[in-house]
Amino acid sequence: MDKILMALCYLISCFIVTCIVFQFMDEGYHRTYQNRFVYVWSGIGDTIFITAICL
């Protein structure tokens, strides 16, 4: 149970960090792709990747 809770906490913290990074990137850079799903899936992939590194 502790490992599951720890993994969920890592996932939440990585999601927050990813949201902050994408907000910073939105202010500094112009979006290249018009399809918003590219950015949604890159955010999800980034969150999963960072969570795997933290674990």
Summary of the structure (lengths in Angstrom):
residues: 55
radius of gyration: 13.1
end to end distance: 15.1
largest distance: 43.0
contacts: 112
relative contact order: 0.17
helix: 84%
strand: 0%
